[in-house]
Amino acid sequence: MKKKLISSLVISTIILSVVSPSYEGVADTSADIANQEVTIANAQSEKDKAQSQVDSIQIKIDNLIKQQKNTKKKIEDIKNEARALNQQIENLSQSIADRTNSLEAQARSAQVNNSSNSSFDTVINSKSLTEAIQRITAIATVSSANKQMIDEQIKEQKALNKTSDTVKQNYNQYENLKKNLDAQANDLSTQQANLRVETLNYQATIEAAQDKKAKLIKQRIAAEEIAKKEAEKVRKVAEVQAVAEETYKQQTRFVKENVSSTSSFNDSTSTGSKESSSTSTGSKESSSTSTDSKESSDNNSIIPPKTGTPGYNPYAGGGCTDYVWQFFAAKGIYIANIVNGNGGFWGTNGVTQGVLRRTALAPGVIASGFTDQFTGYGTSTTSGSSPYGHVAVVTAVHPDGTFDVQEAGYGGAFPWGNVRKNLSPQNVIFTLSQLVNLDKLNILE
């Protein structure tokens, strides 16, 4: 209920904090998405390089496999050749051994049969010189043939041994080559396996970055939606602020002109009192007429807002004016700010400022006044009045002229939605918003 003029002006001139919608979250998310795209591109590039190396190594491995096959075939051929040579060497060795055994047997036979002299006897017993020569030649030829055969066999054995040594060297070389090729193949296979692991790691990095990118895109979409909602809120707040600022300008102009007119009126009244010896009743009537004329002039020159703005409650604070504003706001009727807007001034200032209009006592109208009986908790400074007055919603009218109200009180004097009954209408003004027609709208429904 207590709502001083300065409070009204402060509420009217409050600057609603308009914070531009922050797009930092959207910008940060976009930067994170860009970072993930760079990560994906780098990982893809490294993956492609690794795959290229894998393909190159595979070509080398394929070539090594061919060489391994050729080497294995060569080794197998050498083995076959070695086996054949070994067989030849074995046969020749056996032949030499047999020949040696035969010669040794002849020698032993000659010794047993005293054949050491048989060759001599053979020559001596020849019938002629020619026969003797022939026998000597035959004996020499046999001996020479035996010796030559043995020499040839030994020479052939040496040749076979040399060939065998060559075959063994070739075999060892190819065996070493095979081991070397196997080692190279193993090394290349290891490299290839490592590169394939790297390729899989890069692929995992790509997939992880893609997943994170997808999540970030969803976050950015959500952030953009939030930013749009914030921007819409800011737009609405800006509209409310614009209305509040315009209201303040008009109300300030109204207060200044009202103060000026009051001053002029007081001067005029003082002059009239000196010049006239009429009764005080006449002076009051003259003053009332002058005031009404001035208020009419002010209303013609000033057009304050007729209705309030949704979402902007100039009476917030839990008092009687706050309750009445919220009561009508719940029904889609928004009462504009009144200067001075304390509860008791709604019936006068609210009307002169074009926010409210006077009406007859009826359920659903606004009751405004200063009497202690109406305010119910006033701290009177003069007999029968309260300095701030009170405002409430009329809920019923009784045959005896009294009425019931629904209300709230400043400072907790009345609870929110308090009900009082059978109040006197004496010195109480009844008003309604300019936009309300009781015949077409039941406020109490």
C-alpha positions as CSV (number, residue, x, y, z in Angstrom):
1,M,0.0,0.0,0.0
2,K,2.8,2.4,0.8
3,K,4.1,3.6,-2.5
4,K,5.9,6.9,-2.4
5,L,6.2,9.1,-5.5
6,I,10.0,8.7,-5.6
7,S,9.5,4.9,-5.7
8,S,7.2,5.3,-8.7
9,L,9.8,7.4,-10.5
10,V,12.6,4.9,-9.7
11,I,10.5,2.0,-11.1
12,S,9.5,4.1,-14.1
13,T,13.1,5.0,-14.9
14,I,14.8,1.7,-14.2
15,I,17.1,0.6,-16.9
16,L,16.5,-3.0,-17.7
17,S,19.8,-4.6,-18.1
18,V,20.0,-5.7,-21.8
19,V,22.7,-8.1,-22.3
20,S,23.4,-9.0,-25.9
21,P,23.0,-12.7,-26.4
22,S,26.4,-14.3,-25.9
23,Y,27.5,-16.3,-28.9
24,E,30.8,-17.2,-27.2
25,G,29.5,-20.7,-26.6
26,V,28.6,-21.0,-30.3
27,A,31.9,-19.6,-31.3
28,D,33.9,-21.9,-29.0
29,T,32.0,-24.9,-30.3
30,S,32.6,-23.8,-33.9
31,A,36.3,-23.5,-33.1
32,D,36.3,-26.9,-31.5
33,I,34.6,-28.3,-34.6
34,A,37.3,-26.7,-36.8
35,N,40.0,-28.2,-34.6
36,Q,38.4,-31.7,-35.0
37,E,38.3,-31.2,-38.8
38,V,42.0,-30.3,-38.8
39,T,42.6,-33.5,-36.7
40,I,40.6,-35.6,-39.1
41,A,42.5,-34.1,-42.1
42,N,45.9,-34.6,-40.5
43,A,45.1,-38.2,-39.4
44,Q,43.7,-39.0,-42.9
45,S,46.9,-37.6,-44.5
46,E,49.1,-39.7,-42.2
47,K,46.9,-42.7,-42.8
48,D,47.2,-42.3,-46.5
49,K,51.0,-42.1,-46.2
50,A,51.1,-45.2,-44.0
51,Q,48.8,-47.1,-46.5
52,S,51.1,-46.0,-49.3
53,Q,54.1,-47.4,-47.4
54,V,52.2,-50.6,-46.7
55,D,51.5,-51.0,-50.4
56,S,55.1,-50.3,-51.3
57,I,56.3,-52.8,-48.8
58,Q,53.8,-55.3,-50.1
59,I,55.4,-55.0,-53.6
60,K,58.8,-55.6,-52.1
61,I,57.5,-58.6,-50.2
62,D,56.0,-60.0,-53.4
63,N,59.4,-59.7,-55.1
64,L,61.1,-61.3,-52.2
65,I,58.6,-64.2,-52.3
66,K,59.5,-64.7,-56.0
67,Q,63.2,-64.7,-55.2
68,Q,62.6,-67.1,-52.3
69,K,60.8,-69.4,-54.7
70,N,63.7,-69.2,-57.3
71,T,66.3,-69.7,-54.6
72,K,64.5,-72.7,-53.1
73,K,64.4,-74.2,-56.6
74,K,68.1,-73.5,-57.2
75,I,68.9,-75.1,-53.8
76,E,66.8,-78.1,-54.7
77,D,68.7,-78.4,-58.1
78,I,72.0,-78.1,-56.3
79,K,71.0,-80.8,-53.8
80,N,70.0,-83.1,-56.7
81,E,73.4,-82.4,-58.4
82,A,75.2,-83.0,-55.2
83,R,73.4,-86.3,-54.7
84,A,74.4,-87.3,-58.3
85,L,78.0,-86.3,-57.7
86,N,78.1,-88.1,-54.4
87,Q,76.8,-91.2,-56.1
88,Q,79.5,-90.9,-58.8
89,I,82.2,-90.4,-56.3
90,E,80.9,-93.3,-54.3
91,N,80.9,-95.6,-57.4
92,L,84.4,-94.4,-58.5
93,S,85.7,-94.9,-55.0
94,Q,84.3,-98.4,-55.1
95,S,85.8,-99.1,-58.5
96,I,89.2,-97.9,-57.3
97,A,88.9,-99.9,-54.2
98,D,88.0,-103.0,-56.2
99,R,90.9,-102.4,-58.6
100,T,93.2,-101.9,-55.7
101,N,92.0,-105.1,-54.1
102,S,92.6,-107.0,-57.4
103,L,96.1,-105.8,-57.7
104,E,96.8,-106.6,-54.1
105,A,95.4,-110.1,-54.7
106,Q,97.7,-110.6,-57.7
107,A,100.6,-109.5,-55.7
108,R,99.8,-111.8,-52.9
109,S,99.2,-114.7,-55.3
110,A,102.6,-114.1,-56.9
111,Q,104.3,-114.2,-53.6
112,V,102.6,-117.4,-52.5
113,N,103.3,-119.2,-55.8
114,N,106.8,-117.7,-56.1
115,S,105.5,-115.8,-59.0
116,S,108.2,-113.3,-58.5
117,N,110.3,-115.6,-60.7
118,S,107.4,-116.6,-63.0
119,S,107.7,-113.6,-65.2
120,F,111.5,-114.2,-65.5
121,D,110.8,-117.9,-66.1
122,T,108.2,-117.0,-68.7
123,V,110.9,-115.0,-70.6
124,I,113.6,-117.6,-70.2
125,N,111.4,-120.4,-71.3
126,S,110.6,-118.6,-74.5
127,K,111.4,-120.6,-77.6
128,S,112.8,-117.7,-79.5
129,L,113.9,-114.2,-78.9
130,T,110.9,-112.9,-80.6
131,E,108.6,-114.8,-78.3
132,A,110.7,-113.6,-75.3
133,I,110.2,-110.0,-76.5
134,Q,106.5,-110.5,-77.0
135,R,106.2,-112.0,-73.5
136,I,108.1,-109.1,-71.9
137,T,106.0,-106.6,-73.8
138,A,102.8,-108.3,-72.7
139,I,103.9,-108.3,-69.1
140,A,104.8,-104.6,-69.3
141,T,101.6,-103.7,-71.0
142,V,99.5,-105.4,-68.3
143,S,101.4,-103.7,-65.6
144,S,101.2,-100.3,-67.4
145,A,97.5,-100.7,-68.0
146,N,96.8,-101.5,-64.4
147,K,98.8,-98.5,-63.3
148,Q,97.2,-96.1,-65.9
149,M,93.7,-97.3,-64.8
150,I,94.5,-96.6,-61.2
151,D,95.9,-93.1,-62.1
152,E,92.8,-92.3,-64.2
153,Q,90.5,-93.3,-61.4
154,I,92.4,-91.2,-58.9
155,K,92.4,-88.2,-61.3
156,E,88.6,-88.6,-61.9
157,Q,88.1,-88.9,-58.2
158,K,89.9,-85.7,-57.6
159,A,87.8,-84.0,-60.3
160,L,84.6,-85.3,-58.7
161,N,85.8,-84.1,-55.3
162,K,86.5,-80.7,-56.7
163,T,83.1,-80.5,-58.4
164,S,81.5,-81.6,-55.1
165,D,83.3,-78.8,-53.3
166,T,82.0,-76.4,-55.9
167,V,78.5,-77.8,-55.4
168,K,78.8,-77.4,-51.7
169,Q,79.9,-73.8,-52.0
170,N,77.0,-73.1,-54.3
171,Y,74.7,-74.8,-51.9
172,N,76.0,-72.7,-49.0
173,Q,75.7,-69.5,-51.0
174,Y,72.1,-70.3,-51.9
175,E,71.4,-71.3,-48.3
176,N,72.8,-68.0,-47.1
177,L,70.8,-66.2,-49.8
178,K,67.7,-68.0,-48.7
179,K,68.3,-67.0,-45.0
180,N,68.9,-63.4,-46.1
181,L,65.7,-63.4,-48.1
182,D,63.8,-64.9,-45.2
183,A,65.2,-62.2,-42.9
184,Q,64.3,-59.4,-45.4
185,A,60.8,-60.9,-45.7
186,N,60.4,-61.1,-42.0
187,D,61.7,-57.5,-41.6
188,L,59.3,-56.2,-44.3
189,S,56.4,-58.2,-42.8
190,T,57.2,-56.6,-39.4
191,Q,57.3,-53.1,-41.0
192,Q,54.1,-53.8,-42.8
193,A,52.4,-55.0,-39.6
194,N,53.5,-51.9,-37.8
195,L,52.3,-49.7,-40.6
196,R,49.0,-51.5,-40.6
197,V,48.7,-50.8,-36.8
198,E,49.5,-47.2,-37.4
199,T,46.9,-47.1,-40.2
200,L,44.3,-48.6,-37.7
201,N,45.4,-46.0,-35.1
202,Y,44.9,-43.2,-37.6
203,Q,41.6,-44.6,-38.5
204,A,40.6,-44.8,-34.8
205,T,41.7,-41.1,-34.4
206,I,39.6,-40.2,-37.4
207,E,36.6,-42.0,-36.1
208,A,37.0,-40.5,-32.6
209,A,37.4,-37.0,-34.1
210,Q,34.4,-37.5,-36.3
211,D,32.3,-38.7,-33.3
212,K,33.5,-35.6,-31.3
213,K,32.8,-33.4,-34.3
214,A,29.2,-34.8,-34.5
215,K,28.7,-34.2,-30.8
216,L,30.1,-30.7,-31.1
217,I,27.7,-30.0,-34.1
218,K,24.8,-31.1,-31.9
219,Q,26.1,-28.8,-29.1
220,R,26.4,-25.9,-31.6
221,I,22.9,-26.5,-32.8
222,A,21.7,-26.5,-29.2
223,A,23.8,-23.4,-28.4
224,E,22.4,-21.6,-31.5
225,E,18.8,-22.4,-30.4
226,I,19.6,-21.1,-26.9
227,A,21.2,-18.0,-28.5
228,K,18.0,-17.5,-30.6
229,K,15.9,-17.7,-27.5
230,E,18.2,-15.3,-25.6
231,A,18.0,-12.9,-28.6
232,E,14.2,-13.1,-28.5
233,K,14.2,-12.4,-24.7
234,V,16.5,-9.5,-25.3
235,R,14.2,-8.2,-28.0
236,K,11.2,-8.4,-25.7
237,V,13.2,-6.8,-22.9
238,A,14.2,-4.0,-25.2
239,E,10.6,-3.4,-26.1
240,V,9.6,-3.3,-22.5
241,Q,12.5,-0.9,-21.8
242,A,11.5,1.3,-24.7
243,V,7.9,1.4,-23.3
244,A,9.2,2.1,-19.8
245,E,11.5,4.9,-21.0
246,E,8.7,6.5,-23.0
247,T,6.3,6.2,-20.0
248,Y,8.9,7.8,-17.8
249,K,9.3,10.8,-20.2
250,Q,5.6,11.3,-20.5
251,Q,5.0,10.9,-16.7
252,T,7.9,13.3,-15.9
253,R,6.5,15.9,-18.2
254,F,3.1,15.4,-16.6
255,V,4.6,15.8,-13.1
256,K,6.4,19.0,-14.1
257,E,3.4,20.5,-15.7
258,N,1.2,19.4,-12.8
259,V,3.5,21.1,-10.3
260,S,3.6,24.2,-12.5
261,S,-0.2,24.3,-12.8
262,T,-0.6,23.8,-9.0
263,S,1.7,26.7,-8.3
264,S,-0.2,28.9,-10.8
265,F,-3.4,27.8,-9.2
266,N,-2.2,28.6,-5.7
267,D,-1.2,32.1,-6.8
268,S,-4.5,32.6,-8.5
269,T,-6.4,31.4,-5.4
270,S,-4.4,33.7,-3.1
271,T,-5.2,36.7,-5.3
272,G,-8.8,35.8,-5.5
273,S,-9.0,35.5,-1.7
274,K,-7.7,39.0,-1.3
275,E,-10.0,40.6,-3.9
276,S,-13.1,38.8,-2.7
277,S,-14.8,38.8,0.7
278,S,-17.0,35.8,-0.2
279,T,-17.4,32.9,2.2
280,S,-14.8,30.1,2.5
281,T,-17.4,27.9,0.8
282,G,-17.3,30.1,-2.3
283,S,-13.5,30.0,-2.3
284,K,-13.4,26.3,-2.1
285,E,-15.9,26.1,-5.0
286,S,-13.7,28.5,-7.0
287,S,-10.6,26.5,-6.2
288,S,-12.3,23.3,-7.2
289,T,-13.4,24.8,-10.4
290,S,-9.9,26.1,-11.1
291,T,-8.3,22.8,-10.3
292,D,-10.8,20.9,-12.5
293,S,-10.1,23.3,-15.3
294,K,-6.4,23.0,-14.9
295,E,-6.6,19.2,-14.8
296,S,-8.7,19.3,-18.0
297,S,-6.1,21.5,-19.6
298,D,-3.3,19.1,-18.5
299,N,-5.2,16.1,-19.9
300,N,-5.6,17.8,-23.2
301,S,-1.9,18.5,-23.5
302,I,-0.5,15.2,-22.1
303,I,-1.4,11.8,-23.3
304,P,0.0,9.2,-20.9
305,P,-0.1,5.5,-21.8
306,K,-3.6,4.0,-21.4
307,T,-2.4,0.4,-20.7
308,G,0.7,-1.3,-19.3
309,T,3.1,-3.7,-20.8
310,P,2.9,-7.5,-20.3
311,G,5.8,-8.7,-18.1
312,Y,6.5,-5.2,-16.7
313,N,5.0,-4.7,-13.3
314,P,5.7,-1.1,-12.0
315,Y,4.2,-1.9,-8.7
316,A,6.3,-5.0,-7.6
317,G,6.9,-5.1,-3.9
318,G,4.2,-7.2,-2.4
319,G,1.9,-4.3,-1.5
320,C,-1.7,-3.5,-2.3
321,T,-0.9,-2.0,-5.7
322,D,1.2,-5.0,-6.6
323,Y,-1.7,-7.3,-5.7
324,V,-4.3,-5.3,-7.8
325,W,-1.9,-5.2,-10.8
326,Q,-1.3,-8.9,-10.7
327,F,-5.0,-9.6,-10.2
328,F,-5.9,-7.9,-13.5
329,A,-2.7,-9.0,-15.3
330,A,-3.8,-12.6,-14.7
331,K,-6.9,-11.7,-16.8
332,G,-4.8,-10.1,-19.6
333,I,-5.4,-6.5,-18.3
334,Y,-2.1,-4.6,-17.7
335,I,-2.4,-1.4,-15.7
336,A,0.2,1.3,-16.6
337,N,2.3,3.1,-14.1
338,I,0.6,5.9,-12.2
339,V,2.4,8.9,-10.8
340,N,2.0,9.3,-7.8
341,G,0.9,5.7,-7.7
342,N,0.3,5.0,-4.0
343,G,-3.0,3.1,-3.5
344,G,-5.0,6.1,-2.4
345,F,-4.0,8.1,-5.5
346,W,-5.3,5.6,-8.0
347,G,-8.8,7.2,-7.9
348,T,-7.4,10.6,-8.7
349,N,-4.0,10.4,-10.5
350,G,-5.0,7.2,-12.3
351,V,-8.0,9.0,-13.8
352,T,-6.3,12.3,-14.6
353,Q,-3.4,10.4,-16.3
354,G,-5.8,8.4,-18.5
355,V,-4.8,5.0,-17.0
356,L,-8.2,4.5,-15.2
357,R,-11.7,5.8,-15.5
358,R,-14.3,6.4,-12.7
359,T,-17.2,4.0,-12.4
360,A,-20.0,3.1,-10.1
361,L,-19.5,0.6,-7.2
362,A,-19.8,-2.9,-8.5
363,P,-18.1,-6.3,-8.2
364,G,-14.9,-6.3,-10.2
365,V,-14.0,-2.6,-9.9
366,I,-11.0,-1.1,-8.2
367,A,-11.6,0.7,-4.8
368,S,-9.2,3.5,-3.9
369,G,-9.2,5.8,-0.8
370,F,-7.5,7.1,2.3
371,T,-9.9,6.6,5.2
372,D,-8.8,4.5,8.1
373,Q,-12.0,2.3,7.8
374,F,-11.1,1.5,4.2
375,T,-7.3,1.2,4.6
376,G,-7.7,-0.9,7.7
377,Y,-4.2,-0.3,9.0
378,G,-3.5,3.3,8.3
379,T,-1.2,5.4,10.4
380,S,-3.2,8.6,10.3
381,T,-1.5,12.0,10.4
382,T,-4.9,13.7,10.3
383,S,-8.2,12.5,11.6
384,G,-9.8,9.9,9.4
385,S,-7.1,9.6,6.8
386,S,-4.0,7.6,5.8
387,P,-0.9,9.2,4.2
388,Y,-0.6,6.5,1.5
389,G,-4.1,5.3,1.1
390,H,-5.1,1.9,-0.1
391,V,-6.4,0.1,-3.2
392,A,-8.3,-3.2,-3.5
393,V,-10.6,-5.2,-5.8
394,V,-14.3,-5.1,-5.0
395,T,-15.7,-8.7,-4.8
396,A,-19.3,-8.0,-3.7
397,V,-21.8,-5.2,-3.0
398,H,-24.5,-5.5,-0.3
399,P,-28.0,-4.0,-0.1
400,D,-26.9,-1.6,2.7
401,G,-24.3,-0.1,0.4
402,T,-21.3,-1.7,2.0
403,F,-18.9,-3.8,-0.1
404,D,-16.3,-6.6,0.2
405,V,-12.8,-6.6,-1.1
406,Q,-9.9,-8.9,-1.9
407,E,-6.5,-7.3,-1.2
408,A,-2.9,-7.4,0.1
409,G,-1.2,-5.1,2.5
410,Y,2.2,-3.3,2.5
411,G,4.7,-4.8,4.9
412,G,2.6,-7.9,5.6
413,A,-0.3,-6.0,7.3
414,F,-2.7,-8.1,5.1
415,P,-1.8,-11.5,3.7
416,W,-1.8,-11.9,-0.1
417,G,-5.5,-12.4,-1.2
418,N,-6.9,-11.2,2.1
419,V,-10.7,-10.8,2.2
420,R,-12.6,-8.1,4.2
421,K,-16.3,-7.5,4.2
422,N,-18.9,-4.7,4.7
423,L,-16.6,-1.8,4.1
424,S,-18.1,1.7,3.9
425,P,-18.0,3.4,0.5
426,Q,-17.7,6.8,2.1
427,N,-14.8,8.8,0.5
428,V,-13.8,5.8,-1.6
429,I,-13.4,6.2,-5.3
430,F,-14.2,3.3,-7.7
431,T,-12.4,3.0,-11.0
432,L,-11.7,0.6,-13.8
433,S,-9.0,0.2,-16.5
434,Q,-9.9,2.2,-19.7
435,L,-10.0,-1.1,-21.6
436,V,-12.4,-2.9,-19.3
437,N,-16.2,-3.1,-19.9
438,L,-18.0,-4.8,-17.0
439,D,-21.0,-5.5,-19.2
440,K,-18.9,-7.7,-21.5
441,L,-16.2,-9.0,-19.1
442,N,-16.8,-10.5,-15.7
443,I,-13.6,-9.7,-13.9
444,L,-14.4,-12.0,-11.0
445,E,-14.7,-15.2,-13.1
